Amino acid sequence: MSSMFIITLVVPLAVALFVTEWVLTSRPQRLTGDGRRADR
């Protein structure tokens, strides 16, 4: 019971961290690309 509870608690957290990290890393690249193109 405890192991299942830990798994169900840790897995979503790991996925959320991975998604947030990917979004944060993908956002600046898109913003800079759009900004550079818009400026030039």
GROMACS elastic network, one bead per residue, 0.5 to 0.9 nm:
[ bonds ]
;  ai    aj funct       b0    kb
    1     4     6  0.52960   500
    1     5     6  0.62608   500
    1     6     6  0.87590   500
    2     5     6  0.50580   500
    2     6     6  0.61955   500
    2     7     6  0.86427   500
    3     6     6  0.51383   500
    3     7     6  0.61965   500
    3     8     6  0.86591   500
    4     7     6  0.50842   500
    4     8     6  0.61348   500
    4     9     6  0.84881   500
    5     8     6  0.52046   500
    5     9     6  0.61086   500
    5    10     6  0.85843   500
    6     9     6  0.50088   500
    6    10     6  0.58985   500
    6    11     6  0.83688   500
    7    10     6  0.51741   500
    7    11     6  0.57967   500
    7    12     6  0.85918   500
    8    11     6  0.57119   500
    8    12     6  0.67815   500
    8    13     6  0.89391   500
    9    12     6  0.61366   500
    9    13     6  0.66690   500
   10    13     6  0.51436   500
   10    14     6  0.61552   500
   10    15     6  0.86816   500
   11    14     6  0.51976   500
   11    15     6  0.62478   500
   11    16     6  0.86132   500
   12    15     6  0.50496   500
   12    16     6  0.60084   500
   12    17     6  0.85425   500
   13    16     6  0.50638   500
   13    17     6  0.61289   500
   13    18     6  0.85653   500
   14    17     6  0.51433   500
   14    18     6  0.61472   500
   14    19     6  0.86114   500
   15    18     6  0.50865   500
   15    19     6  0.60933   500
   15    20     6  0.85517   500
   16    19     6  0.51297   500
   16    20     6  0.60417   500
   16    21     6  0.84506   500
   17    20     6  0.52003   500
   17    21     6  0.60158   500
   17    22     6  0.85169   500
   18    21     6  0.51786   500
   18    22     6  0.61245   500
   18    23     6  0.86104   500
   19    22     6  0.50982   500
   19    23     6  0.61064   500
   19    24     6  0.85719   500
   20    23     6  0.50842   500
   20    24     6  0.60746   500
   20    25     6  0.85590   500
   21    24     6  0.51483   500
   21    25     6  0.61476   500
   21    26     6  0.85207   500
   22    25     6  0.51773   500
   22    26     6  0.59816   500
   22    27     6  0.84870   500
   23    26     6  0.50576   500
   23    27     6  0.58915   500
   23    28     6  0.89891   500
   24    27     6  0.53612   500
   24    28     6  0.70180   500
   25    28     6  0.62524   500
   25    29     6  0.71549   500
   26    29     6  0.55453   500
   26    30     6  0.64847   500
   26    31     6  0.87995   500
   27    30     6  0.53482   500
   27    31     6  0.61177   500
   27    32     6  0.86028   500
   28    31     6  0.50088   500
   28    32     6  0.59146   500
   28    33     6  0.83330   500
   29    32     6  0.52859   500
   29    33     6  0.60157   500
   29    34     6  0.85494   500
   30    33     6  0.50931   500
   30    34     6  0.60628   500
   30    35     6  0.83775   500
   31    34     6  0.52183   500
   31    35     6  0.58801   500
   31    36     6  0.84469   500
   32    36     6  0.58809   500
   32    37     6  0.84140   500
   33    36     6  0.52974   500
   33    37     6  0.62081   500
   33    38     6  0.85242   500
   34    37     6  0.52068   500
   34    38     6  0.59597   500
   34    39     6  0.85125   500
   35    38     6  0.50523   500
   35    39     6  0.60027   500
   35    40     6  0.85088   500
   36    39     6  0.51887   500
   36    40     6  0.61040   500
   37    40     6  0.52328   500
